[in-house]
């Protein structure tokens, strides 16, 4: 990116309060990605998400669901039943994000072995030098 474009973008972010880094942090987080992937096929309940997102605690799931709902990526539907039934669904914006996540996941799968080899080579080179 040319320097003047970067400076203009930085000014725009500062002036408009555009939370680009915050948005990326929210949607690229470990838990958010798992939730978006798990909810992609259709409406999903809390316990289904809890089972689908490996290692997430109930508290972290609750917090992440609230954040994704607040960011407009999930809708929360409460059905008036006893016990209450709550479902989470991706919004159109999150469906678009899901498509991008699939591309990113595909890239990661294609390159994960090369990255592992590069890490091992780096570790060997730097442990021998130190």
C-alpha positions as a printed Julia matrix, in Angstrom:
130×3 Matrix{Float64}:
   0.0     0.0    0.0
   1.48    3.39  -0.9
   2.47    5.47   2.11
  -0.09    8.2    1.43
  -2.88    5.62   1.21
  -1.84    4.11   4.54
  -1.76    7.54   6.15
  -5.17    8.41   4.7
  -6.61    5.14   5.95
  -5.14    5.69   9.41
  -6.66    9.19   9.53
 -10.04    7.85   8.39
  -9.99    5.19  11.09
  -9.01    7.76  13.71
 -11.56   10.36  12.57
 -14.49    8.03  12.02
 -13.78    5.74  14.92
 -13.93    2.81  12.51
 -12.94   -0.16  14.69
 -11.35   -2.26  11.95
  -8.88   -3.93  14.3
 -11.65   -4.54  16.83
 -13.91   -6.06  14.16
 -11.13   -8.33  12.95
 -10.36   -9.31  16.53
 -14.01  -10.22  17.13
 -14.53  -12.25  13.95
 -11.12  -13.89  13.79
 -11.01  -15.06  17.38
 -10.77  -18.75  18.1
 -14.22  -18.98  19.66
 -16.0   -16.75  17.14
 -14.74  -18.82  14.21
 -15.9   -22.05  15.86
 -19.34  -20.62  16.57
 -19.76  -19.21  13.06
 -18.73  -22.53  11.51
 -21.05  -24.49  13.83
 -24.02  -22.19  13.14
 -23.52  -22.09   9.36
 -25.78  -25.05   8.48
 -28.77  -23.43  10.2
 -30.25  -22.48  13.56
 -28.4   -24.03  16.47
 -29.05  -24.22  20.21
 -26.66  -23.3   23.01
 -25.91  -26.9   24.0
 -25.26  -27.84  20.37
 -22.74  -25.01  20.13
 -21.2   -26.07  23.42
 -20.62  -29.56  22.0
 -19.48  -28.32  18.58
 -16.89  -25.78  19.76
 -14.2   -27.89  21.36
 -12.81  -26.57  24.63
 -15.13  -23.58  25.07
 -16.5   -22.97  28.56
 -20.15  -22.09  29.13
 -19.15  -18.6   30.24
 -16.95  -17.98  27.19
 -19.67  -19.32  24.9
 -22.2   -16.97  26.49
 -19.87  -13.97  26.21
 -18.93  -14.75  22.61
 -22.56  -15.28  21.58
 -23.49  -11.91  23.09
 -20.61  -10.2   21.32
 -21.49  -11.79  17.96
 -25.14  -10.83  18.43
 -24.15   -7.26  19.36
 -21.91   -7.08  16.28
 -24.83   -8.13  14.05
 -23.39  -11.51  13.14
 -25.91  -13.68  15.01
 -29.59  -13.47  15.71
 -30.95  -14.93  18.91
 -34.5   -16.27  18.8
 -36.3   -17.15  22.03
 -39.35  -19.4   21.68
 -42.07  -19.1   24.34
 -41.93  -22.71  25.49
 -41.32  -24.41  28.81
 -38.42  -24.79  29.18
 -37.48  -21.83  26.97
 -35.97  -22.73  23.62
 -33.26  -20.41  22.26
 -31.7   -20.7   18.81
 -28.84  -18.82  17.22
 -28.62  -18.17  13.49
 -26.08  -16.45  11.28
 -27.08  -13.13   9.76
 -26.42  -12.43   6.07
 -23.27  -10.6    7.09
 -22.03  -13.67   9.0
 -22.88  -15.95   6.07
 -20.63  -13.79   3.9
 -17.93  -14.04   6.58
 -18.39  -17.83   6.72
 -17.58  -18.07   3.01
 -14.34  -16.16   3.66
 -13.54  -18.4    6.63
 -13.93  -21.46   4.4
 -11.37  -20.0    2.01
  -9.01  -19.23   4.89
  -9.48  -22.73   6.33
  -8.78  -24.25   2.93
  -5.58  -22.2    2.65
  -4.52  -23.29   6.15
  -5.14  -26.93   5.31
  -3.1   -26.68   2.09
  -0.16  -25.02   3.82
  -0.13  -26.42   7.35
   2.58  -29.01   6.66
   4.82  -26.43   4.97
   4.35  -24.13   7.96
   5.21  -26.98  10.35
   8.38  -27.72   8.35
   9.34  -24.02   8.31
   8.85  -23.8   12.09
  10.97  -26.89  12.67
  13.74  -25.56  10.42
  13.63  -22.18  12.17
  13.78  -23.8   15.6
  16.76  -25.96  14.6
  18.6   -22.98  13.07
  17.96  -20.74  16.05
  18.68  -23.3   18.75
  22.02  -24.12  17.11
  22.91  -20.43  16.86
  22.03  -19.69  20.47
